[in-house]
Amino acid sequence: MDLLHSWGVGLAVHLQTKYSRYEGLFGLASTVADLHTTFFWLFPIWFHLRRDTGLRLLWVAVVGDWLNLVLKWVLFGERPYWWVHETRFYGAGPVPSLQQFPITCETGPGSPSGHAMGAAGVWFVMVTALLSIAKEKRCPSLLYKFLQISLWMLMGLVMLVVCMSRVYMAAHFPHQVIVGIITGLIVAQLVSKKKWIYSASMNMYLITTLFLTSFAVGFYLLLKALDVDLLWTLEKAQKWCIRPEWVHLDSTPFASLLRNMGSLFGLGLGLHSPLYSHTQKNTSGIFKTGCVTMSLILLQLLDGWTFSSENHMTFYLLSFSKSAVALLIPTTLVPWALCKIGKGKRGDKNL
């Protein structure tokens, strides 16, 4: 593995040297590829424009990120920014100089890449949804073929930039992002075939949330009992990150797990709330546009709510709650509020 890692470090140094002018683009690509973008931007848009696509997007993101966590615990992947300092591969020779950035110092294991895995799954869902819409609109075969090629090529370009960004930031080795893309596509295809996700009951959401959480925690406790330290990467991040403030607790495996479980629980709660049933009848374009706009505004306000990581249990609990509320806003709270406002205005006119 040292030889493979050394090639990866060499590529990272090459990118940082030859393509430093694209640092802003690579930073943006990593930020957009984070599943935070899916929960706070993409889901509200797709949910109100095409409900089934929004649900599929959320399930693919949650299941994919959960699987990413489990695989990281199994594969024990290194990260370039700490490996280069600890390896004996270079012997007495000079160690390659890797730059670090504010988003470099992630605290979990490196394989597979969560950004690449999440981006691949999310883009697969969006591309297939757009092609499905084109088919429903009876798009001419030649135009459909052009659209099909263009969308898949666009997705391929986005994946390339995301992969380059993760290597450029010294957060991942090339083989980790490749494994991430392949795994993300497999998850997206498997989850997309499950029709029950579109009509899952509240009990199913609860059972799934509890099962995924219990499995991950149980797996952690089992390996800990076998003397396997699954938090070994946190110490390495704190040791080798050049700036302590770049090491964030929200990039730890448990923070990711509870954010995802909070999102899944919030989705189930929103879809099965009595408030949601009162909003389904309104399907006008103006109403949907209003829901998307207000949801995005409120979600950005919610996103600005940060909390201290000094007490880990409190931090994880608040992360779970924040993620649940982030799904309640677009699914139930905003549509219900707009329906109430609409009814109030119609009542005033009748008077």
C-alpha positions as YAML, in Angstrom:
chain: A
units: angstrom
residues:
- id: 1
  name: MET
  ca: [0.00, 0.00, 0.00]
- id: 2
  name: ASP
  ca: [2.92, 2.37, 0.62]
- id: 3
  name: LEU
  ca: [3.76, 2.40, -3.08]
- id: 4
  name: LEU
  ca: [0.12, 3.18, -3.96]
- id: 5
  name: HIS
  ca: [0.04, 5.90, -1.32]
- id: 6
  name: SER
  ca: [3.29, 7.40, -2.60]
- id: 7
  name: TRP
  ca: [1.83, 7.65, -6.11]
- id: 8
  name: GLY
  ca: [-1.18, 9.41, -4.63]
- id: 9
  name: VAL
  ca: [0.98, 11.88, -2.75]
- id: 10
  name: GLY
  ca: [2.96, 12.51, -5.93]
- id: 11
  name: LEU
  ca: [-0.26, 13.29, -7.80]
- id: 12
  name: ALA
  ca: [-1.43, 15.61, -5.00]
- id: 13
  name: VAL
  ca: [1.88, 17.50, -5.10]
- id: 14
  name: HIS
  ca: [1.61, 17.74, -8.91]
- id: 15
  name: LEU
  ca: [-1.93, 19.14, -8.72]
- id: 16
  name: GLN
  ca: [-0.99, 21.62, -5.98]
- id: 17
  name: THR
  ca: [2.02, 22.77, -8.02]
- id: 18
  name: LYS
  ca: [0.61, 22.89, -11.55]
- id: 19
  name: TYR
  ca: [-3.04, 23.74, -10.86]
- id: 20
  name: SER
  ca: [-2.80, 26.09, -7.88]
- id: 21
  name: ARG
  ca: [-4.77, 28.72, -9.83]
- id: 22
  name: TYR
  ca: [-7.80, 26.42, -9.62]
- id: 23
  name: GLU
  ca: [-7.72, 26.26, -5.83]
- id: 24
  name: GLY
  ca: [-11.01, 28.16, -5.61]
- id: 25
  name: LEU
  ca: [-12.69, 25.74, -8.03]
- id: 26
  name: PHE
  ca: [-11.43, 22.70, -6.14]
- id: 27
  name: GLY
  ca: [-12.57, 24.19, -2.83]
- id: 28
  name: LEU
  ca: [-16.02, 24.87, -4.28]
- id: 29
  name: ALA
  ca: [-16.22, 21.34, -5.72]
- id: 30
  name: SER
  ca: [-15.45, 19.78, -2.33]
- id: 31
  name: THR
  ca: [-17.99, 22.02, -0.59]
- id: 32
  name: VAL
  ca: [-20.78, 21.30, -3.10]
- id: 33
  name: ALA
  ca: [-20.01, 17.55, -3.09]
- id: 34
  name: ASP
  ca: [-20.57, 17.44, 0.67]
- id: 35
  name: LEU
  ca: [-23.97, 15.89, 1.52]
- id: 36
  name: HIS
  ca: [-24.75, 19.05, 3.48]
- id: 37
  name: THR
  ca: [-25.58, 20.56, 0.05]
- id: 38
  name: THR
  ca: [-28.01, 17.73, -0.63]
- id: 39
  name: PHE
  ca: [-29.89, 18.19, 2.64]
- id: 40
  name: PHE
  ca: [-29.95, 22.00, 2.69]
- id: 41
  name: TRP
  ca: [-30.25, 22.81, -1.04]
- id: 42
  name: LEU
  ca: [-31.03, 19.95, -3.41]
- id: 43
  name: PHE
  ca: [-33.64, 18.07, -1.37]
- id: 44
  name: PRO
  ca: [-36.00, 21.07, -0.84]
- id: 45
  name: ILE
  ca: [-35.91, 21.85, -4.57]
- id: 46
  name: TRP
  ca: [-36.49, 18.31, -5.79]
- id: 47
  name: PHE
  ca: [-39.05, 17.47, -3.10]
- id: 48
  name: HIS
  ca: [-41.40, 20.24, -4.25]
- id: 49
  name: LEU
  ca: [-40.74, 19.87, -7.96]
- id: 50
  name: ARG
  ca: [-40.86, 16.06, -8.05]
- id: 51
  name: ARG
  ca: [-41.62, 14.40, -4.72]
- id: 52
  name: ASP
  ca: [-40.43, 10.88, -5.57]
- id: 53
  name: THR
  ca: [-37.07, 12.17, -6.78]
- id: 54
  name: GLY
  ca: [-36.64, 14.14, -3.57]
- id: 55
  name: LEU
  ca: [-37.33, 11.03, -1.49]
- id: 56
  name: ARG
  ca: [-34.98, 8.90, -3.56]
- id: 57
  name: LEU
  ca: [-32.29, 11.57, -3.25]
- id: 58
  name: LEU
  ca: [-32.59, 11.57, 0.54]
- id: 59
  name: TRP
  ca: [-32.59, 7.79, 0.91]
- id: 60
  name: VAL
  ca: [-29.58, 7.40, -1.40]
- id: 61
  name: ALA
  ca: [-27.68, 10.08, 0.53]
- id: 62
  name: VAL
  ca: [-28.47, 8.61, 3.97]
- id: 63
  name: VAL
  ca: [-27.91, 4.94, 3.13]
- id: 64
  name: GLY
  ca: [-24.79, 5.77, 1.12]
- id: 65
  name: ASP
  ca: [-23.23, 7.84, 3.89]
- id: 66
  name: TRP
  ca: [-24.07, 5.18, 6.49]
- id: 67
  name: LEU
  ca: [-22.39, 2.52, 4.34]
- id: 68
  name: ASN
  ca: [-19.44, 4.88, 3.86]
- id: 69
  name: LEU
  ca: [-19.03, 5.07, 7.64]
- id: 70
  name: VAL
  ca: [-19.05, 1.28, 8.03]
- id: 71
  name: LEU
  ca: [-16.60, 0.79, 5.15]
- id: 72
  name: LYS
  ca: [-14.24, 3.39, 6.62]
- id: 73
  name: TRP
  ca: [-14.19, 1.49, 9.90]
- id: 74
  name: VAL
  ca: [-13.44, -1.74, 8.02]
- id: 75
  name: LEU
  ca: [-10.85, -0.47, 5.51]
- id: 76
  name: PHE
  ca: [-8.79, 1.74, 7.87]
- id: 77
  name: GLY
  ca: [-7.84, 4.13, 5.07]
- id: 78
  name: GLU
  ca: [-5.02, 6.61, 5.62]
- id: 79
  name: ARG
  ca: [-5.17, 10.26, 4.56]
- id: 80
  name: PRO
  ca: [-2.30, 11.93, 2.66]
- id: 81
  name: TYR
  ca: [-1.87, 14.87, 5.02]
- id: 82
  name: TRP
  ca: [-0.88, 12.61, 7.93]
- id: 83
  name: TRP
  ca: [0.47, 9.55, 6.06]
- id: 84
  name: VAL
  ca: [3.27, 11.56, 4.45]
- id: 85
  name: HIS
  ca: [4.63, 12.44, 7.93]
- id: 86
  name: GLU
  ca: [4.38, 8.98, 9.48]
- id: 87
  name: THR
  ca: [5.44, 6.63, 6.68]
- id: 88
  name: ARG
  ca: [8.94, 5.15, 6.46]
- id: 89
  name: PHE
  ca: [8.56, 4.79, 2.71]
- id: 90
  name: TYR
  ca: [10.83, 7.77, 1.96]
- id: 91
  name: GLY
  ca: [13.54, 6.60, 4.36]
- id: 92
  name: ALA
  ca: [16.20, 9.25, 4.97]
- id: 93
  name: GLY
  ca: [15.22, 11.14, 1.82]
- id: 94
  name: PRO
  ca: [13.13, 14.32, 1.69]
- id: 95
  name: VAL
  ca: [9.41, 14.00, 2.40]
- id: 96
  name: PRO
  ca: [7.09, 15.54, -0.24]
- id: 97
  name: SER
  ca: [5.69, 18.89, 0.82]
- id: 98
  name: LEU
  ca: [1.89, 18.80, 0.91]
- id: 99
  name: GLN
  ca: [-0.14, 21.95, 1.40]
- id: 100
  name: GLN
  ca: [-3.12, 21.90, 3.76]
- id: 101
  name: PHE
  ca: [-6.36, 23.85, 3.53]
- id: 102
  name: PRO
  ca: [-9.29, 24.58, 5.89]
- id: 103
  name: ILE
  ca: [-11.14, 21.51, 4.55]
- id: 104
  name: THR
  ca: [-8.13, 19.16, 4.52]
- id: 105
  name: CYS
  ca: [-8.12, 17.97, 8.13]
- id: 106
  name: GLU
  ca: [-11.06, 15.56, 8.22]
- id: 107
  name: THR
  ca: [-10.97, 13.28, 11.24]
- id: 108
  name: GLY
  ca: [-12.32, 9.99, 9.89]
- id: 109
  name: PRO
  ca: [-10.53, 7.23, 7.96]
- id: 110
  name: GLY
  ca: [-9.95, 7.99, 4.29]
- id: 111
  name: SER
  ca: [-11.37, 5.06, 2.34]
- id: 112
  name: PRO
  ca: [-13.71, 5.29, 0.56]
- id: 113
  name: SER
  ca: [-14.11, 9.01, -0.07]
- id: 114
  name: GLY
  ca: [-17.44, 10.20, 1.33]
- id: 115
  name: HIS
  ca: [-17.51, 13.23, -0.96]
- id: 116
  name: ALA
  ca: [-16.97, 11.14, -4.10]
- id: 117
  name: MET
  ca: [-19.42, 8.47, -2.93]
- id: 118
  name: GLY
  ca: [-22.13, 10.98, -2.03]
- id: 119
  name: ALA
  ca: [-21.69, 13.04, -5.18]
- id: 120
  name: ALA
  ca: [-21.85, 9.95, -7.42]
- id: 121
  name: GLY
  ca: [-25.08, 8.74, -5.78]
- id: 122
  name: VAL
  ca: [-26.77, 12.14, -5.79]
- id: 123
  name: TRP
  ca: [-25.84, 12.93, -9.39]
- id: 124
  name: PHE
  ca: [-27.02, 9.50, -10.52]
- id: 125
  name: VAL
  ca: [-30.42, 10.20, -9.00]
- id: 126
  name: MET
  ca: [-30.66, 13.67, -10.56]
- id: 127
  name: VAL
  ca: [-29.53, 12.59, -14.04]
- id: 128
  name: THR
  ca: [-31.90, 9.61, -14.14]
- id: 129
  name: ALA
  ca: [-34.73, 11.86, -12.88]
- id: 130
  name: LEU
  ca: [-34.14, 14.43, -15.63]
- id: 131
  name: LEU
  ca: [-34.06, 11.69, -18.27]
- id: 132
  name: SER
  ca: [-37.28, 10.24, -16.87]
- id: 133
  name: ILE
  ca: [-38.93, 13.65, -17.12]
- id: 134
  name: ALA
  ca: [-37.77, 13.96, -20.75]
- id: 135
  name: LYS
  ca: [-39.36, 10.57, -21.51]
- id: 136
  name: GLU
  ca: [-42.62, 11.59, -19.86]
- id: 137
  name: LYS
  ca: [-42.69, 14.76, -21.98]
- id: 138
  name: ARG
  ca: [-42.25, 12.55, -25.07]
- id: 139
  name: CYS
  ca: [-39.02, 14.22, -26.05]
- id: 140
  name: PRO
  ca: [-38.03, 13.45, -29.69]
- id: 141
  name: SER
  ca: [-35.64, 10.49, -29.86]
- id: 142
  name: LEU
  ca: [-32.74, 12.50, -31.34]
- id: 143
  name: LEU
  ca: [-33.10, 15.26, -28.75]
- id: 144
  name: TYR
  ca: [-33.42, 12.67, -25.98]
- id: 145
  name: LYS
  ca: [-30.23, 10.95, -27.13]
- id: 146
  name: PHE
  ca: [-28.40, 14.29, -27.14]
- id: 147
  name: LEU
  ca: [-29.76, 15.08, -23.67]
- id: 148
  name: GLN
  ca: [-28.76, 11.64, -22.40]
- id: 149
  name: ILE
  ca: [-25.17, 11.94, -23.65]
- id: 150
  name: SER
  ca: [-24.87, 15.52, -22.40]
- id: 151
  name: LEU
  ca: [-26.12, 14.76, -18.88]
- id: 152
  name: TRP
  ca: [-23.91, 11.70, -18.41]
- id: 153
  name: MET
  ca: [-20.91, 13.62, -19.76]
- id: 154
  name: LEU
  ca: [-21.69, 16.50, -17.38]
- id: 155
  name: MET
  ca: [-21.89, 14.06, -14.48]
- id: 156
  name: GLY
  ca: [-18.56, 12.54, -15.54]
- id: 157
  name: LEU
  ca: [-16.97, 16.00, -15.63]
- id: 158
  name: VAL
  ca: [-18.35, 16.86, -12.19]
- id: 159
  name: MET
  ca: [-17.03, 13.57, -10.77]
- id: 160
  name: LEU
  ca: [-13.60, 14.28, -12.26]
- id: 161
  name: VAL
  ca: [-13.46, 17.74, -10.68]
- id: 162
  name: VAL
  ca: [-14.67, 16.38, -7.31]
- id: 163
  name: CYS
  ca: [-12.03, 13.64, -7.36]
- id: 164
  name: MET
  ca: [-9.29, 16.10, -8.33]
- id: 165
  name: SER
  ca: [-10.42, 18.45, -5.55]
- id: 166
  name: ARG
  ca: [-10.22, 15.75, -2.86]
- id: 167
  name: VAL
  ca: [-6.71, 14.76, -3.99]
- id: 168
  name: TYR
  ca: [-5.66, 18.42, -4.36]
- id: 169
  name: MET
  ca: [-6.80, 19.15, -0.80]
- id: 170
  name: ALA
  ca: [-4.63, 16.23, 0.43]
- id: 171
  name: ALA
  ca: [-7.74, 14.73, 2.04]
- id: 172
  name: HIS
  ca: [-7.76, 11.53, -0.07]
- id: 173
  name: PHE
  ca: [-5.62, 9.29, -2.21]
- id: 174
  name: PRO
  ca: [-6.75, 8.70, -5.83]
- id: 175
  name: HIS
  ca: [-7.78, 5.08, -5.24]
- id: 176
  name: GLN
  ca: [-10.06, 6.20, -2.38]
- id: 177
  name: VAL
  ca: [-12.08, 8.55, -4.57]
- id: 178
  name: ILE
  ca: [-12.36, 5.93, -7.32]
- id: 179
  name: VAL
  ca: [-13.69, 3.37, -4.82]
- id: 180
  name: GLY
  ca: [-16.05, 6.07, -3.52]
- id: 181
  name: ILE
  ca: [-17.55, 6.73, -6.96]
- id: 182
  name: ILE
  ca: [-18.05, 3.03, -7.73]
- id: 183
  name: THR
  ca: [-19.65, 2.37, -4.34]
- id: 184
  name: GLY
  ca: [-21.85, 5.46, -4.61]
- id: 185
  name: LEU
  ca: [-23.20, 4.38, -8.00]
- id: 186
  name: ILE
  ca: [-23.92, 0.86, -6.73]
- id: 187
  name: VAL
  ca: [-25.82, 2.23, -3.71]
- id: 188
  name: ALA
  ca: [-27.81, 4.65, -5.89]
- id: 189
  name: GLN
  ca: [-28.83, 1.88, -8.28]
- id: 190
  name: LEU
  ca: [-29.84, -0.54, -5.51]
- id: 191
  name: VAL
  ca: [-31.80, 2.04, -3.49]
- id: 192
  name: SER
  ca: [-33.51, 3.37, -6.64]
- id: 193
  name: LYS
  ca: [-34.99, -0.09, -7.27]
- id: 194
  name: LYS
  ca: [-36.73, -0.13, -3.87]
- id: 195
  name: LYS
  ca: [-40.27, 1.12, -4.45]
- id: 196
  name: TRP
  ca: [-41.27, 1.00, -0.78]
- id: 197
  name: ILE
  ca: [-39.19, 4.10, 0.03]
- id: 198
  name: TYR
  ca: [-41.89, 6.24, -1.62]
- id: 199
  name: SER
  ca: [-44.63, 5.00, 0.70]
- id: 200
  name: ALA
  ca: [-42.76, 3.97, 3.83]
- id: 201
  name: SER
  ca: [-44.75, 4.22, 7.06]
- id: 202
  name: MET
  ca: [-43.61, 6.13, 10.14]
- id: 203
  name: ASN
  ca: [-42.88, 2.79, 11.79]
- id: 204
  name: MET
  ca: [-40.61, 1.90, 8.89]
- id: 205
  name: TYR
  ca: [-38.72, 5.20, 9.28]
- id: 206
  name: LEU
  ca: [-38.33, 4.55, 13.00]
- id: 207
  name: ILE
  ca: [-37.22, 0.95, 12.53]
- id: 208
  name: THR
  ca: [-34.74, 1.89, 9.80]
- id: 209
  name: THR
  ca: [-33.30, 4.76, 11.85]
- id: 210
  name: LEU
  ca: [-32.92, 2.55, 14.92]
- id: 211
  name: PHE
  ca: [-31.48, -0.34, 12.95]
- id: 212
  name: LEU
  ca: [-28.85, 1.74, 11.13]
- id: 213
  name: THR
  ca: [-27.86, 3.53, 14.34]
- id: 214
  name: SER
  ca: [-27.77, 0.33, 16.42]
- id: 215
  name: PHE
  ca: [-25.77, -1.53, 13.79]
- id: 216
  name: ALA
  ca: [-23.13, 1.21, 13.57]
- id: 217
  name: VAL
  ca: [-22.86, 1.64, 17.36]
- id: 218
  name: GLY
  ca: [-22.88, -2.14, 17.92]
- id: 219
  name: PHE
  ca: [-20.17, -2.61, 15.30]
- id: 220
  name: TYR
  ca: [-18.11, 0.09, 17.00]
- id: 221
  name: LEU
  ca: [-18.51, -1.54, 20.43]
- id: 222
  name: LEU
  ca: [-17.68, -4.99, 19.04]
- id: 223
  name: LEU
  ca: [-14.44, -3.81, 17.46]
- id: 224
  name: LYS
  ca: [-13.60, -1.82, 20.59]
- id: 225
  name: ALA
  ca: [-14.05, -4.99, 22.66]
- id: 226
  name: LEU
  ca: [-11.57, -6.66, 20.29]
- id: 227
  name: ASP
  ca: [-9.08, -3.88, 21.08]
- id: 228
  name: VAL
  ca: [-9.59, -2.11, 17.75]
- id: 229
  name: ASP
  ca: [-9.50, 1.68, 18.16]
- id: 230
  name: LEU
  ca: [-11.90, 3.13, 15.59]
- id: 231
  name: LEU
  ca: [-11.10, 6.68, 16.64]
- id: 232
  name: TRP
  ca: [-7.39, 6.34, 15.82]
- id: 233
  name: THR
  ca: [-7.71, 8.94, 13.06]
- id: 234
  name: LEU
  ca: [-8.79, 11.74, 15.40]
- id: 235
  name: GLU
  ca: [-5.41, 11.69, 17.13]
- id: 236
  name: LYS
  ca: [-3.60, 11.77, 13.78]
- id: 237
  name: ALA
  ca: [-5.70, 14.70, 12.58]
- id: 238
  name: GLN
  ca: [-4.98, 16.66, 15.74]
- id: 239
  name: LYS
  ca: [-1.27, 15.83, 15.52]
- id: 240
  name: TRP
  ca: [-0.59, 16.63, 11.88]
- id: 241
  name: CYS
  ca: [-3.08, 19.33, 10.96]
- id: 242
  name: ILE
  ca: [-1.09, 22.58, 10.77]
- id: 243
  name: ARG
  ca: [-3.90, 24.61, 12.35]
- id: 244
  name: PRO
  ca: [-5.90, 23.19, 15.29]
- id: 245
  name: GLU
  ca: [-9.05, 25.14, 14.32]
- id: 246
  name: TRP
  ca: [-9.22, 23.18, 11.05]
- id: 247
  name: VAL
  ca: [-9.95, 19.96, 12.97]
- id: 248
  name: HIS
  ca: [-13.72, 19.85, 13.43]
- id: 249
  name: LEU
  ca: [-15.75, 17.43, 15.53]
- id: 250
  name: ASP
  ca: [-18.51, 17.49, 12.90]
- id: 251
  name: SER
  ca: [-16.27, 15.50, 10.55]
- id: 252
  name: THR
  ca: [-16.01, 12.56, 12.97]
- id: 253
  name: PRO
  ca: [-17.82, 9.30, 12.09]
- id: 254
  name: PHE
  ca: [-20.38, 9.59, 14.92]
- id: 255
  name: ALA
  ca: [-21.27, 13.17, 13.99]
- id: 256
  name: SER
  ca: [-21.91, 12.03, 10.43]
- id: 257
  name: LEU
  ca: [-23.99, 9.06, 11.64]
- id: 258
  name: LEU
  ca: [-26.27, 11.16, 13.85]
- id: 259
  name: ARG
  ca: [-26.72, 13.86, 11.19]
- id: 260
  name: ASN
  ca: [-27.89, 11.23, 8.72]
- id: 261
  name: MET
  ca: [-30.15, 9.48, 11.20]
- id: 262
  name: GLY
  ca: [-31.61, 12.85, 12.18]
- id: 263
  name: SER
  ca: [-32.34, 13.57, 8.52]
- id: 264
  name: LEU
  ca: [-34.06, 10.21, 8.01]
- id: 265
  name: PHE
  ca: [-36.11, 10.57, 11.19]
- id: 266
  name: GLY
  ca: [-37.04, 14.15, 10.26]
- id: 267
  name: LEU
  ca: [-38.18, 13.02, 6.81]
- id: 268
  name: GLY
  ca: [-40.43, 10.33, 8.28]
- id: 269
  name: LEU
  ca: [-41.81, 12.74, 10.86]
- id: 270
  name: GLY
  ca: [-42.51, 15.36, 8.19]
- id: 271
  name: LEU
  ca: [-44.21, 13.02, 5.74]
- id: 272
  name: HIS
  ca: [-46.47, 11.52, 8.42]
- id: 273
  name: SER
  ca: [-47.31, 14.72, 10.25]
- id: 274
  name: PRO
  ca: [-51.01, 15.72, 10.27]
- id: 275
  name: LEU
  ca: [-49.85, 19.07, 8.88]
- id: 276
  name: TYR
  ca: [-48.43, 17.39, 5.77]
- id: 277
  name: SER
  ca: [-51.74, 15.82, 4.75]
- id: 278
  name: HIS
  ca: [-53.35, 19.28, 4.56]
- id: 279
  name: THR
  ca: [-50.77, 20.54, 2.06]
- id: 280
  name: GLN
  ca: [-50.85, 17.73, -0.53]
- id: 281
  name: LYS
  ca: [-53.89, 19.11, -2.36]
- id: 282
  name: ASN
  ca: [-52.12, 22.30, -3.37]
- id: 283
  name: THR
  ca: [-50.05, 21.50, -6.49]
- id: 284
  name: SER
  ca: [-49.94, 24.90, -8.21]
- id: 285
  name: GLY
  ca: [-46.68, 26.16, -9.62]
- id: 286
  name: ILE
  ca: [-46.83, 29.34, -7.54]
- id: 287
  name: PHE
  ca: [-47.29, 27.32, -4.33]
- id: 288
  name: LYS
  ca: [-44.36, 25.03, -5.15]
- id: 289
  name: THR
  ca: [-42.13, 27.99, -6.00]
- id: 290
  name: GLY
  ca: [-43.07, 29.65, -2.74]
- id: 291
  name: CYS
  ca: [-42.31, 26.44, -0.80]
- id: 292
  name: VAL
  ca: [-38.89, 26.08, -2.42]
- id: 293
  name: THR
  ca: [-37.99, 29.74, -1.86]
- id: 294
  name: MET
  ca: [-39.10, 29.89, 1.77]
- id: 295
  name: SER
  ca: [-37.57, 26.52, 2.58]
- id: 296
  name: LEU
  ca: [-34.18, 27.55, 1.22]
- id: 297
  name: ILE
  ca: [-34.26, 30.84, 3.15]
- id: 298
  name: LEU
  ca: [-35.18, 29.15, 6.45]
- id: 299
  name: LEU
  ca: [-32.66, 26.37, 5.94]
- id: 300
  name: GLN
  ca: [-29.84, 28.86, 5.46]
- id: 301
  name: LEU
  ca: [-30.90, 30.54, 8.70]
- id: 302
  name: LEU
  ca: [-30.95, 27.16, 10.44]
- id: 303
  name: ASP
  ca: [-27.55, 26.35, 8.97]
- id: 304
  name: GLY
  ca: [-26.16, 29.41, 10.71]
- id: 305
  name: TRP
  ca: [-26.99, 27.84, 14.07]
- id: 306
  name: THR
  ca: [-23.74, 26.42, 15.43]
- id: 307
  name: PHE
  ca: [-22.99, 24.95, 18.84]
- id: 308
  name: SER
  ca: [-20.00, 24.17, 21.00]
- id: 309
  name: SER
  ca: [-18.28, 20.79, 20.66]
- id: 310
  name: GLU
  ca: [-16.85, 20.80, 24.19]
- id: 311
  name: ASN
  ca: [-19.51, 18.37, 25.44]
- id: 312
  name: HIS
  ca: [-19.60, 15.56, 22.87]
- id: 313
  name: MET
  ca: [-22.98, 14.10, 23.90]
- id: 314
  name: THR
  ca: [-24.68, 17.51, 23.71]
- id: 315
  name: PHE
  ca: [-23.02, 18.20, 20.38]
- id: 316
  name: TYR
  ca: [-24.22, 14.90, 18.88]
- id: 317
  name: LEU
  ca: [-27.76, 15.37, 20.24]
- id: 318
  name: LEU
  ca: [-27.98, 18.89, 18.82]
- id: 319
  name: SER
  ca: [-26.59, 17.66, 15.47]
- id: 320
  name: PHE
  ca: [-29.34, 15.01, 15.33]
- id: 321
  name: SER
  ca: [-32.02, 17.58, 16.22]
- id: 322
  name: LYS
  ca: [-30.78, 20.16, 13.73]
- id: 323
  name: SER
  ca: [-30.80, 17.60, 10.92]
- id: 324
  name: ALA
  ca: [-34.34, 16.49, 11.80]
- id: 325
  name: VAL
  ca: [-35.61, 20.08, 11.79]
- id: 326
  name: ALA
  ca: [-33.85, 20.66, 8.45]
- id: 327
  name: LEU
  ca: [-36.13, 18.01, 6.92]
- id: 328
  name: LEU
  ca: [-39.28, 19.14, 8.72]
- id: 329
  name: ILE
  ca: [-38.96, 22.65, 7.26]
- id: 330
  name: PRO
  ca: [-39.39, 21.78, 3.55]
- id: 331
  name: THR
  ca: [-41.66, 18.75, 3.99]
- id: 332
  name: THR
  ca: [-44.21, 20.10, 6.45]
- id: 333
  name: LEU
  ca: [-43.65, 23.43, 8.18]
- id: 334
  name: VAL
  ca: [-43.26, 25.70, 5.15]
- id: 335
  name: PRO
  ca: [-46.07, 24.13, 3.03]
- id: 336
  name: TRP
  ca: [-48.42, 24.22, 6.03]
- id: 337
  name: ALA
  ca: [-47.58, 27.86, 6.80]
- id: 338
  name: LEU
  ca: [-48.11, 28.93, 3.17]
- id: 339
  name: CYS
  ca: [-51.42, 27.05, 3.04]
- id: 340
  name: LYS
  ca: [-52.59, 28.85, 6.19]
- id: 341
  name: ILE
  ca: [-51.55, 32.22, 4.75]
- id: 342
  name: GLY
  ca: [-53.34, 31.42, 1.47]
- id: 343
  name: LYS
  ca: [-56.53, 30.45, 3.27]
- id: 344
  name: GLY
  ca: [-56.38, 33.59, 5.38]
- id: 345
  name: LYS
  ca: [-56.14, 35.80, 2.30]
- id: 346
  name: ARG
  ca: [-59.02, 33.99, 0.58]
- id: 347
  name: GLY
  ca: [-61.08, 34.41, 3.75]
- id: 348
  name: ASP
  ca: [-60.38, 38.16, 3.77]
- id: 349
  name: LYS
  ca: [-61.48, 38.45, 0.15]
- id: 350
  name: ASN
  ca: [-64.75, 36.67, 0.86]
- id: 351
  name: LEU
  ca: [-65.49, 39.17, 3.59]
...
